Amino acid sequence: MNRIKRVTVVSLATVALSVLLPAAASAWAPAGTAPIHPGVQTFTAGAQCTSNFVFQEGSTVYLGQAAHCSGTGGQTETNGCTSASLPLGTPVEVTGSSKPGTLSYNSWLTMQAAGEKDPDTCAYNDLALIQIDPINAAKVNPSVPGFGGPTGVGSAGELGSTVYSYGNSELRLGVSKLSPKQGILIENEGGGWSHIVATATPGVPGDSGSGFMNEAGQAIGILSTLQIAPLAGTNGVGDLGRELAYARAHGFPELQLVPGTQPFKPDLVGAILGA
């Protein structure tokens, strides 16, 4: 199992208290023109990943990415309880934002500080939060391009269930029609912490952090690894419900996923044509 390591800019070959309620939909930028949304590229110390969903705690807006996107080790370093990472406070460039965001939560750093020992949690808890600077919060829309949603947080479902994702690796050289993906759930592992999915075009380096939704448009996880078993070219998707629960228990008690302002449409062809 290898992390889908971020893509460096240098070489594409390397892989006052607020009311704690989500903002009303009218507070978000229009979905069709918002420059910041799920699936935009993020750059941490020059390394590219893909954002997943929009989150909020009080009036603070976050964009999710994979924790390993700020990792400083090799691609095979997948244990978040031992792998090194850039510190909280690290600036993160967000496509569409006029000012860098800030790395405000990283599950790897959090697990290390907490002395986490559970092997499944250490292996698969792979969530980070980028705080969007307030000057750019009005540029955000939480809808997933092409598909719409998410409709909330849900479970991966039964084996064989359909999943949907949107990746945006630099390796695709800006061809946005390659970003929408549809696939199936083929296996669960890690006591429910991770789900193995197969899509027609698997996630590649730079897609790390991409969000996945189930057949109802519920957010189920984020892209974490490139698998060689049980089937080469499949991807490991960390369970978002568990990752959010961990974050809430470690400093972000009111953290919530923000539902999309656009209805969910499980139509891959429509998503591709609209990309």
N, C-alpha and C positions, 0 to 999 in steps of 0.2 A: 504494500500500500504506500503510495507516494502522495504527498501534498500536491495539489495543483498550484505550484508556486507562482507567485506574482511575476509579471513580465517587467523587466527593467526597461527604462526609457533608452538607455545607452545601447542595449542589444536585445532585439526581439527573440534571440535564441535562448536567453535565460528566462529560464522560466520564473427686590421686595417680594414675599412669598406669593406665589401664584396659586390660583384654584387648580387643584390637581385633576383636571378634566381635559380630555382631548379637545383641540380647537374644532370649531364648527367647520363643516365642509366649505362654507363661503370664505373661510380664512385662507384657504389654499389657492395657489395660482391655478389658472385654468389648465386642465390636463393636456390640451393640445399644444400649449405654448410654454409650459413650465420648463425651465432649463435644468432643474434639479428634480430627479425622480428615481424610483427603483431602476436599477440597471445602468446608471451612469458610471463611468469609470472613476476610480479613485487612485491616487498615487501617494504612496507612503515611502519617504526617502528615495523617490525616483522609481519605485516599483509599482506596477499597475495591477489592480484587481477590479472586480465588479461589485457594485453595491447591491443589496438585496431589497430591504423594505424600509419604510419610514417609521420611526418610533418617536414617542413623546413622553415626557414626564413633566407635568405642569406646563409651563410655557416654553420649555426647552425642547428643541427639535433635534433629533438624531437621524443619521443615515447608517444603516447597518452594513458591516463588511465582515469578512472572516478574520478571526484573531490571528491566524498564521500569516496574514498579509503584512503584519508588522514584525514577523519573526526575523531573527538575524542568523539563523542556522541554515542547514542544508535542506533539500527537498524531502529527505527521508526522516527528518526530525518531526515526528507527528505527535509526540507525547507533550501535551500542553503543560504538564506539571514539572517538566524538566527542560523544555526548550526555551532558549533565550528570546527576548523580544525587546523592541524599542520601548521606551518608557511612556507612561501616560503624559499627556501634554504635547506629544509629538504632533507637529503640523501635518495635516493630510490634505493634499490638493483634491478638490472635488470638481469634476467637469460641470461647467455651468455656473460655478460660484465665483464671485469676484474676490473672495478672500478665503484662505485655507480654513478648513474645519480643524477640529482638535480631537485627538484620540483621547476619549474620556472613559472608556471601559474596554478592557481586554480580558477575556475569560482565562487566558493563559496566565497573565500576571496575577489575576484574582485568585486562581487556584493555588498558585505558588505561595502567595501571601497567606492563604487560609490553611496551608498544609494539607491540601486535598490528597487522599490516598486511594480513592476508588479507581481502579484501573480503567473502567469504561468511561467514567467521567473525564479522566485525564486524557484518554485517547480521542474522544469525540466532541468535547465541549469546545466549540470553535467560533465564538461570536465576539465581535468588537462593535463599539458604537463611536461614530464620529459626530461630535457636536457641531451643528451648523451655526455659523456666526449669525447673530440676530439680524444683521444687515441683509443677510441672504435668505432668511426664513420665508419671506414673502415670495420667493422664487420657487418654492417647493410644492410639488403635487405628489401624493402617495400612490397614485395608480400605476400599475405595471403596464408598460407600453404594449400595445397590440391586444393583450388579453384582458385588461382591466383588472379590477380587484386590487388587493386581496379583500376577502369578505370577513376576515377574522383570522384567528389561529386555530388550526385543527390537527387531526391525526393523519398519518400517511395512508391509512386505509388497508384493505386486504391486498395480498400479493396479486399482481396482475392489474392493479388499479392504474388508471392513467394519471400522469403528472405533467405539469407545465412549468416552463422556466424561461428566463430571458438572460442570456449571457452576452458579454460585450468585450471580448478579448481584443487587444491590439493586434493579435495574430491574424484577425480577419480583415485587417487593413481598412477598417471603416465600412465594410459591407454590412449594413444594418439588417438586411433581409436574412442573414445567417444567424441573427441573435435569438429569435423566438424558437423554442424547442418543445417537443412533445415526446413523452416516453412512458415507460411502465415501471412500477415498483416490482423488483424481482427478489429482494431479500431484506430482512431486518437483522441487525446485529447489535452487539454491545448492550444487551438488555433494553433495547428500545432507544438507545442514544443515537443510532445511525441507521440510515436506510440506503440500500444499494439500488440505484436506478439505471435503466438503460434508455438512452435516447438515440434517435437516428444519427445525430451528430453529437458525440459526447463532449462534455465540457473540456476545455483545453486550458493550458496556462494563460492566466489573465482573466478567465471566467470565475476564478475563486471568489466565493462570497455570493454568487448569484442566488436569488431566491427561487424556491420551488413551491408550487401550489397543487392542491389535490383537485379532484373532479368538481368540487363545490366552490373552488376558488379560494379555499382557506390556505393560509401560509403554513407550510409544514416543515420547511427546513432551508438550510443554506449549503451550497456546494463547498465541499471541503477537500475531497481526495479523488485521485484518479486510481481506479482499481485494476488489478491484474487477475483477481479472483473474486467471485466465481466465474467471471467472464471478462476477458480483456476489453478495455475501452469503456467499462462502466464507471459510474461515479458514486462516491460516498457522500451522502447528504446528512448533515447533522440535524438532529431533531430540534426544531425551533421552540416548541413548547417547553422542553426540558432546559434549553439554553436560557430562555427568558426567566424561568423559575429560579435558576441559579443566580442570574443577575439581580433579580428582586430580593433574593436572600442575602446578597452581598453588596448593599449600598444603593440599589435602585428600586426601592419597594413599590413605587407607583408607575413603573415603566410599562407602557402599553404600545402595542402595534397600532398604527393608524390605518384604518380601512381605506381602500381606494375610493375616489369620488366617482369613478366610472364603473358601471356594472361589469361583472365577470362574464366573459364570452369564451368558452372553450373551443375555439376555432383556430387551429394552427394556420390554415391557408389564409384566413382573414388577417391573422396577426402578421404573417409574412408580407402580405400585400400592403398592409397598413404601415409597415416598418419604413 
